[in-house]
Amino acid sequence: MKAKFLVPLFLFLGLAGFLAFGLTLNPREVPSPLIDKPAPAFTLARVDDPAQQFSLADMRGKVWLLNVWASWCVACRQEHPVLVDLARRNLVPVVGLNYKEVRGDGQLDARGMALDAETGLAVERARRWLGEHGNPYVLSVLDIDGRVGIDFGVYGVPETFLIDGNGKIRYKHIGPITPENLQQVILPKVEEVRRAG
């Protein structure tokens, strides 16, 4: 008779312990399988001139940040002043990945690029937003269909990746960057990666 009551009790206690442990974890510290791996290759149109393309090879030899953002992203507004200040201080180049700026039908042309009307709308929205809030990016590119974001494992916006001079991802920050995150975590990691060469 006692076993009949003890089994559910132990199951309940085990489940409660598991849930209690889960509540102590930081959701911003989700380990990425891409850390210390080559960043996924991509070539995308630039926001400032969609006829021009950007690829990872353009940043070879540089330590830099890839910041995933969108004009519709509320948290991006929260972190944007931090990025503008970072750009003003010229401590590390930041490339913007404008993520799913428009939500069209996803039709692509023969090169795999979004159709012109969708691209035009994305460019207009991104430029307007950067004009209103300041542009912290050395350049920003259009990931209209979100494929590059998927390759990077993005599941929320904003996210920021530290990429070394060999094109490897060294750190991933999930969520908006705060001044504290920048000073205590991101900039020290940038310096660590630079020293490692």
N, C-alpha and C positions, 0 to 999 in steps of 0.2 A: 504494500500500500504506500509506503514512504517513497519508493522509486517513482511512483506515479506522479508525485508532487515535486520531486527533486529534479527530474528531467526538464520540465518546463521552467523551473526556477533557474537552473544552470543555463539553459538556452537564453532566457531573458537577461541574465547577468552578463553572459558573453556578448550578446547583441548590444547591450547598454555600454559595455566597456569599449567595444569596437566603435560605436557612435561617439562616445566621449573622446576617444583618441582622435577621430576624424575632425572634431571641432577644434582641436588644438593646432591643426595644420594651417598654414598660410596659403590661401588659394592663388596668390601671386607667385608662389614658388613652385610652380608645376615644372618638373624636370622635362627638358626638351630632348628628344632623341637626336636632334641636330647639333647639339653642342659638340665642338671639336670636329665637326664634319664639314665638308665643303658646302657652302651656301648653294641652294638650288640655282642653276643657271637660268637667266631670263634676259630678254630684250624687250623693252617696252617704249612706247612713245612718251616724250617729255610733255609736261603740262605747259611749259613756256613756249614750246614749238613742237607740236605733234608730228611734224615732218621729220624731226630729229629723234633718234633712238638712243637709249641708254642701256648698257649691259654691265654685268659685274666686272668685266675686263677693264672697263673705264676707270675703276677704282683700284686696280691692281697696284700693290706696293703701299697702299694707304690703310691706316686704321680708321674706320668710320662707323657711323650708326645708320641703320635703315629703320626709319620710323613709319609705321603703318597708320594712316589717318584717313579721315573722310569729313566732308563738310557737314554731314548729317550726324556725326558722332558727338554726343554731348560731352563725354569724358575727354575728347580731343581738345575741346575749348578749355577745359580745366588745365591740361598740361601745356597748352600752346605758349603761354607767357614764359614758361620755363625754357622751352626750346628757343624762343626768340632771344632770351637772355644768353643762352648757350651760344647761339650764332653770333651775337654781339661780342662775346668774349673770345670767339674764334679758337675754342679749345679742341674741337673735333668736328670734322665735316659730317653733316647730317643730310642724308638723301631721303626724300619723302616717297612713300609708296601709297598713292591715292587709291584707296580700296573700295571697289564697288560703288563709285560715286553716283552712278545711275543704275536703276534696276530695270533695264529694258528686256527685250525678248531673248537676249543673249546670242543673236545672230552674228556670225563672224564672216569676214571676207576670206578670200583664198589664202591669205597669209596668216590667218588666225587672229586678225585684228578685228576689233569691234567695228561695226558699220559706222560710216561717217556721221550720221545724225546723232548717234549715241555718243561718239567720241566728242563731237562738238558741244553737246550738252554737258558732258563731264568736264571738259576743258573750261567752259564758261563758269560752271559752279565752283570748280577748284580755284580758278584765278580770282573770282570774286571773293571767295572766302579768305584766300591769302592776302588779297588787297585790303580787306577789312581788318584782319587780325595780325598782319605782319607775316613775312615769309622767312622762316628760319632755315630753309633748305638751300643747299648749294644747287640742287635741282630736285624736281619732283616728277615722278612718272605715273602713268595711268594703268592701273590694274582693274580694268572695267569689269571683266567677268570673274575676277577673284581667283583665277588659276594660280597666279604666283603666290598669293596669300595662302592658298591651300598647300602649295609645295613647301612653304615655310612653316606650316602647322598653325597658322593664325586661326584662332577661334573667337577672337574678340578684338575690338579696336578701342584704344590704341595698343599697339605692341611695338617694342623696339628691340632691334638686334644689333649686337656689337660684332663687327666683321673685321678680321685681321687683314694684313697686307697680302696674304696668300689666298684670300677668299673663304676662309673658314669662319664659321659662326662660333664666337667665344662666350657669348652671354645673351640671354633673352630676358627682357623685362616685360611683364604682363601688366597692362593697365596704364593709367596716366603716370607720367614721371612727375614727382614732386621735387622741390628744391632739396629736400633731405635725401631722396633716392639718388639724385644727381651727384651730390657732394659725397655721400657716404658709400655709395655702391658703384654707380656707373663710371664716374671719372676715375676712381682708383682702379677699376678694371681696365679702362682705356690705357692708363699709365702702365699697368702690369703687362698688357698685351704689347704695348710699344717696347717695353724693356726686353720682353722675350724675343722680339724681333721677328 
